[in-house]
Amino acid sequence: MQNVVPVQLSQVRDFGQLISTTFVFLKQNWKPLARAIAVVCLPFAVIGGFLSGGTMAGFQELQLTQPDDPFAALNALGTGMLFAIPGFLLLMFGYLLLISMVHEYLRAYHLGEHHMMTPGELAKRGWSQMGSYFGAGFLMGLIIVVGFVLCILPGLYAWTVLSLSMMAHAIERTGGSGSLGRSNNLVKADFWPTLGLLIVIGLISGMLNFIIQLPFTIVGMVVGFNTALETAQGNVPGFPTWYGTFMSIATAIQWCGQMLLYPIMAVCMGLKYFSRVEETEGLGLRRKMQGFEQA
């Protein structure tokens, strides 16, 4: 039986190698990553998705029926928000914890500390760094949104040059604001290849996510078409009684799928980070030379 060679992170890779090595890495490390995500993060996706999905179905029903009593409408809206807000907060917390855990696993892999790592240990590491990842993500998102509001090109530029921020903090502990500057320094001289990589790996991840969502999208379209047809025929509009439960389950499954697919983007940009560091600073090569000298 042929031995599997573990992926070496600190290595210069071209565009194709970054894509292919991403899936090689995930193939070698999917068990600890998937186990940690399933145990720690997916409960937030299930509960938060169930609450927010049911609320969306209620809002759609309210918009369709449009009750004459404004107080009844406000009461229904307020009741829905009681479920929507906790659901949204659970989803955001679970996704932030996911980001922290995946990048902390990459850090542990880089340091050779990932062997036999339990979901609890990875969650503990992720939890300890959530503040920094939140700070980096918040600043990154704010800058990108402002860029897209001003014009599409500034938004694309910000999205690209800040794309290595999370990985910069994971490896170098640069902090929330420092990671943005570090990412910009690494990417600004390699803008177009990085943008192309973001688009390609984003399309791959998006297609996989689309496959997961496709059955639920089809059911939703059929229900919407039948409801519109009944309304056109003069019947009392309304969704089927099972639609609220369906939306709750569908939203929960879709969020679970997004969380399980997130490592694709994170690993690919992590490899890009290491490739840029090697191209500009040659840290891995210097460590090897120091090892030879010590030997």
N, C-alpha and C positions, 0 to 999 in steps of 0.2 A: 504493500500500500504506500503510495507516494505521500511524503510529508508535505503539509501545507506551510508555505512560508508566510509568516505574519507580515502585514503591511507595515512598511517603515514610513512614518509620517514626515520626518525631516528630509525631504527629497524634492528636487526640482522636477516638475512634471509639466508636459504640454497639455493642450486643451483636451485631446482625446484621452490621455492618460488620467486626467483629473476625473473625467466621467466614469471611465471603466474602473479605476481604483476605488471610487466611491462605493460601487456595488460589490467589489471584492471585499472591502472592509466590512460592509454591512453583512455580507454572507458569512464572514468569519466571526462577527460579533453580535449577530442578531439575537441570540438567545439571552445574554445578560441585559441587553438594551430593551428588548421586547418584554422580558419578565419584569424589569423595573418599571417600565411605562404602564404595563397592565396592572401591577399591584398598587402603584402610587398615584398615577395620573388618571387612568381611565375611570375610577370611581367618580372623580370630579366631572368628567365628560358625560358619564351616564346620568348622574343626578342633575347637573346643570343643564344638559341638553334636554332632559325630560321636562324640566320645569319651563324652560324657555320655549321649547317646541309646542307644548300645550298652550302656552300663552299666545304664541303667534297664531295658532288655530282659532283661539277665542277672539283675537283682534280681527282676523279675517271674517269670522262670522258676524261680528259687530258691524264691520264696515258694509257687509252684504245686506244685513237685515235693516240697519239704520232705524232703531226704535224711535217712536214719536216722543216718548218721555225723555227729556234731556237728563234728568236725574238718574234714570235707569241706565242710560249710556255711561254717565260719569261713574256710577257705582260699578258697572261691569269693567270699565277701564281701570279704576282704582284697584279692584280685586285682581285683575290681570297683572298689574304692576307689582303687587305683593309677591307674585311668583316669578315675574320676569327679572326683577332686580337681583334677588338672591341667586337665581339661575345664572345670570350674566356674571355676577361676581365669582361664583364657583368656577365657571368656565375660564375666566381670566386668570384666576389664581392657579388653576390646574395647568393652564398653558404656560404661565410664567415658571412654574415649578418644572414643567417639562423642558423648557429651554435651559434652565439651570442644570438639570440632571444630565441632559445629553452632552452639554459642553463640559461638565465636570467629568463625565466618563472619558471624553477625548483627552482631557488633561491627565486623568489617571492612566490612560493608555500610553500617553507620551512619556510619563514618568515610570512606567512599568508597574503600576499599582493596581491594575484592573483585574488581575487574576483572582478568581473566587470572590469577587466583590458582590455583596448581597444587595438586594433592592433597598433595604434599610440603610446600609452604609452609603449608597449612592444618593438616597433621599436626604440623608444628613448633610452630605457635602453640598448638594444642591441648595438646601435650605439655608446653609450658612452664607451663600453667595447671592441669594435672591435679590437683596437690596441693590447690589452693584449691577446685576443683569437688568433689573427693573429700571434703574437710572439710565443705563446705556440704551435700553429699548425705548424708554420714554423720550429721551432726547433725540434719538435717531428717528423715531416716528414723527415727532414734532417737526424736525427739520425737513423730512421728506414731504410731509403734508403741506407745509408752507411752500416748498419748492413746486409741488404740483399745482397749488393754488395760483402761484405767480405765473407759471407756465410749465408745460410738460417736460421740457428739457432740463430745467433746474431740478425738478423732482427726480428724473432719471439719473442725473449726475450725483445727487445726494444719495440716492438708493445704492448706487454703485460704489462710490468711494467710502461709504460707511458700512459696507456689507461684511467686513471682517471684524467689526467691533466686538461682537460677542466672543469670538475666538481669541482676539487680542487680550481680553480680560481673563479668559480661561487660562491661558498660558502665562501671561506676563503680569497678571493682577494689576492692570492699569487703572481700574476703577471705572465708574460710569462715564465721566467726561473724558478721561485720559484715553479710553479705548477708542473713542471716535477720532481723536487726533492721530492715534497710532494707525488705525485703519486707513485714514486719509493719506498718511505718509507712504503706506505700502502700496496703495492702489493707484494714486494719482498718475504715476508713470506707466501704468499698465491698465488704463481705463477701458479701452475697447475689448480686449480679451476677457476682462472681468465682467463687463456688461453682457457679453455673449454667453459666458458661462452661467450667469444668473438667469438669462432667458431660457437657455436650453434645459438646465436642471429644473427650472421652474415649470417648464412645459411638461417634462417627464413626470414630475410630482403631481402637476395639475391633471394630467391624463389619468393617472392611477386614481386620484381622488374622484375624478369624474365617473370612472367605472363603478366606484363604490356608491356614488350618489344617483347613478342612472336609474335603477329600479324605482327609487322613491320619487325621482323627478317625473318619471312616466306616470306613476299612479297619481301624483299631484296634478299633472296636466289633464288626465282623464277626468278626475273629479271636478276640476275647474271648468272643463268643457261641458260636462253634463249639467253642472249648476247653471252655467250661462245659458244653455239650451232651455232648461226649465224656466228660467227667468224670461227668456224671449217668448215662450209659449204662454206666459201669463200666470204661471204657477207661483206659489209662495217660495221665494229663494231660501236656500239653506243647504248646509253641508250634511253629509251622512253622519249618523250618530257616532260612528267609529272613527271619524276623521281626526278628532282631537287626540285620541290615543295613538293613532297612526303617526301624526305629526310629532308627538312626544318621542316615540320610538325612533322615527326616522332621524330627527335632529340629534338624538343621543348617539346613534350609530355613525352618523356623518362626522360628529366631533371626535369620536373614537378613531375613525379612519384618518382624520387629519392629524391627530396626535401620533398615531403609529407611523405615518408617512413623514413626519417632520424630520427625523434623522437623515433622510436623503439630502435635503438642502443643507442641514447643519454639517454633515460629514464632508460634503463637496466643498463648501466654503472653508471648512477647517483645513482640508488638503490644499486649497488655494492659499490660505494664510501661510502654511509651512513652506509652500513652493516659493512664495514671494519673499519670505524671510531668507530662504536659502539663496535666492537670486540676488538679493540686495546685500545680505550680511554674511552668508556662508557659515552660519553658526554650527550646523551639523558637521560640515567638513572640518571646521576648526576643532570640534570635540574629538573627531576621529584622529586628527593629527596629534592632539595632546595625548590621546590614548596610546598611540604608537610611541611617542617620546617617553611616556612613563614606562612602557613595556621595555 
